[in-house]
């Protein structure tokens, strides 16, 4: 399976290539991509240099144009697609149907990958995207089991990519309103989920309190790792219970399911983490590269190394095992 690695900066791009990536995905420094944070992403010149670095080492570059276009500002997305094609991107990762139509009509030879933001998870939806826009690959939402994927793969005429490690978002991708509710900024539109400008930590007695946009998201005890405050990973009072109603603050890890995913028909494994530093990228990429070559018995030791880098120092197989509430 192909190993698809994140890069939020040119330095992280080079680390991913040198650590063994088959392809690296990245985005421009604007709202056309879903990791639109200050200090991240690429200028046109930086992307051109990075693509050249990758091509010299037989590593492909996928450009994420995976937010939804704002009415009246479509030209920003069209120009980003034009520039990515001109700079030599091997594939464009797209969520918006109108942008897919533009790329298919203007750049018919350009390889098109459907973003997880499009939330296509059944054969009819995927076949529509393949037939209408010539999509060559689809990134599956993180809500399918291995059995679901195995049943789906023979029914579609495109490659399937799944998330393998990193941040876990089990909202219906492309339809999350939680961040915009708390901050006014949307991951699906502006490419900003729980921006750091709206995050605050404060001490309250022996507890560490995390806040987002003025809302208390969580309270952590003295010996409890304090996670980043995203509303979907906050603790809630529901009836007589207190806990994580949507999802726990942990990271996704499919190390124990690599063989099953390959057998199910998965073409590529994707690492989440364009907002992480180059040391994180290098470590995760190299460990997953080793895991793909290792036996199942050897993988637990590699998993132990990765868990140290995960959110809350814990990992989950998420929907691949369907164990959460």
N, C-alpha and C positions, 0 to 999 in steps of 0.2 A: 504494500500500500504506500501511496505517495505521502510524504510528510510535509504538511503545509504550516509554515511558521510565521509568527507575527513580527512586525517591525514598526515601531512608532517613531524611530529616528534613523538617519543614515548609519549611525554607529551600531544600532541594534540590527539593522539589515545585514551589515558585514558580519556581525557575530553569528547570526542565524545561518548565513551561507557557510561560514567557516566551521560551524558545529555540525553540519550535515543535512541541512534542509534540502528538499527537492524543489520547493517553491517558497517564496516569501510574499506575504500580502501586506499592503500598506495603502496609505491614502494621502490626498492633498490636504493642505493646511487651510481647510475651509469646511463649510457645513455639508459638503457633498459626501462625507464619510461619517460613520457612526462612532468615531472616537475623536471628536472635534474638541480637543482640550488644549489649553495654552502650553506651548513648549513641545508639542508633539507634531508629527506628520511632516510632509515633504513639500518643498518648493519644486517648481518645474525643473530647475537645474539640479537639485539634489536627487530627484527621481531619475533623471537622465543618467547621472553618474552611477546611481545604484543599479539601474537596469544593466548598464554596461558591465559593472562588477559581477553581477549575477550571470550574465550571458557568457562571460569569459570563463566561468566555472561550471557551466551547464546547469545553472539554477534559474528557474523561471520566476517572473514577477507578475503578481496578480494585483490589480489596482481596485480598491474598494470604493465604489460609488454607490453606497448601500443605504443612503437615506432617501426619503421621499421628497419629491420636488415641491417647492412652494409655488402656488399659483402666482403668475406674474414674474417669477424669477427663474423660469425654466432654463434660460440661457446659461446660467452658472453651471448647471449639470451637463448641458449639451457641450459647452466648451471644455469642461473637465474630461468628458469622454473623448472629444476630438484630440485634446492634448495627450491623453494617455495612449491613444492609438499612435499618434505621431511619434511619441517618445519610445515606442516599441514594447508596450505592455503585452505580455503573453495572454492575459485574460482580463476581462473586466467583471467585477462582482457587483451585481445590480439587483435592486429590489423593486423599483418603480416600473410598472408596466409601460408607461409612456416613454421612459428612458430606454427600456428594452426595445421598444418599437423604433425609436430614433437610431439606436446603434445598429439594429438589424437592417434598417433602410439606408443609413449613411455609410456604415462600415460592415458590409455583409460578410467579409472574410475574417472579421475580428471574433475571436473566441469569447463566448459569453457564458459566465457562470451565474446562476441564480443565488442570491444571498439568502441566508437564513432569515433575514428580515422579511422576505416575501412570504414566509410561513406556509410553504407548499408541502403538504405531508401526505397526500394521497395520489393514486395513479392518475386520476382525472386531471387534477390541478397540474401535476408535473408534465403530463402529456400535452396539455394546452400550451405550456411554456415552451416545450420543445418544438411543437408544430407551428406555433405562431411566431416565435422569435429565434428559432434555431439554437436554443440553449443546449450547451454541451455537457454541463454539470450542474447539479443542484446540491446546495448545502442544506441538510435536513435539520428541522427544528429539534431542540433537545428534549422532546417529549415522547419519543418513540422507543419501544423496547427493541432488543436485538431480533426478537421474533417478528415484530412489526416490519423491521427493515428487510429481513429475509423474505417476507411475503411480498413486499413492495418491489424489490429489485428486479425480478423477472418481468414485471409489468410495464417497465418504463425503458425508453430508448435513450438514456443518458447516464453519465457517471454519477455516483452518489458520494458525497463527502459528509463526514460527521465530525463533531467536536470530540476531542480526545482528552484534553487537559486544560485547566484554567478556570476562569470565572464561570459560574453556573447561573444561567438565566432560564428559568422554566416558565416565565410568562409566555403568552402566545407572541412569538417574535414578530415585530412590526406593529404590535397593537398595545404596547405598554403605555399607560397614562400616569403611572405612579410618580415618576420623577417630575413630570410637568405639573402634577397636582401640588407637589411640595415646593417646587422651585420656579415654575413657569417655563422651564426649558425641557424639551422633549428629546429622548434618544433617537426616536424615529424620524424626527423632522430636523432639529438643529444638530443632531449627533452628540448630544450632551446628556449623559445620565448621571445624576447626583454630582454636579460639578463641585470641585474643591472650594470654589468661592462661596458656596452655600453650606459648607461643612464646618462644624464647630465641636470641639471636645471641652468638657469642663469637669472638674472634680466636685462631687457632692458627698461629703463624708468619706467613707471608704470605697465609694463607687466611682467609676469613670462613666460619665454620661456622654453619649454621642447624639448630635443634633444635625438635622438637615432642613434648611430653609425655615428655621424657627420651630420645627417639630422635634420632640424628643423621640429618637429612633430606638435607642437601646440603653441599658444600664449594665455595666460589667463589674463583677466583683474583683477583689484585689488580685486574685490568682487566675482570672479569666482573661484570655486574649481579647483585646478590644478591636472588633472588626470595623471596616469602613462603613459609614452609615448610608446604605441604600434602603429605601422604604420597603422594598420587597423582602429584605432580610432583617427587618425590625421585629422586636418582640411586642406582642399585642395581648391585651386582656380581652378574652372572648368568653362570655358567660362566667363560669367559675374557673376557667383555665387561663394560664399565662404561658405563652410560648411563641414559636415561630410559625405563624399561620400560613405563610406563603412558601418560604424555603429557609433552611438553616444557612448561616454564614460559613459555608464550606466551599471547597473547590471540586470541580469535576475531575475524575480520573478513571480511565477505562483500561488501565494496565492489565487487569485480569480478564478482559474481554477482547483482546486483540485478535486472537485466533477466531473467535466467534463472529466478530465483525467482518473479518476477511472472508470467512465462509458465507456470510450473509450477502456478500456482493458489494461491500464498501470499497470504493476506489482510493479514497484519500482520508487521512486523519488530520484534523486541524487543531492547532494549539491556539487558545485565546490568550491575549496579553499584549496588545499594542501599547497599552499604557504603562507597561512594566519596563524596567531598565535593561540594559544590554547584558548584564551579568545573569539576570533571571532568564532571559532568552537563551543565552549560551548554555546554561545548565539544563534547562528543560529540553531543549532540542537535542543535546548530546545524549541525555538519559533516554529519551524516547527512541532515538536512533539505535542505541544499544538494546533497548527493549524489543524492538522489531526483529533484531537478529538473535535474541536470546531465547532460551527454552522457557516454557511456563514456570518451571521450577526456579529459574534464575531471576524471574521478574520481581518477586517480593522485595528483594534487596534493593532493586532500583526504585521501587515504589517508596521505600523508606526515605531515600534521598529527596524525592520529589515532594513528599508530604511536608517537609520543613519549609518549602517555598509556597505552600498553599494558604488560602485564606483561613484564618483560625487554626492553622497547623493541622487541619483535618481534611479528608477527602471523601467523596461519595461517587458511586457509579450512577447516581441519579436515575433517570428513566430506564437506563439499560437493564436495571434490576427491578425497577418499580417498587422500591421499598418504602418510599416516603408516604406521608399521609395523603 
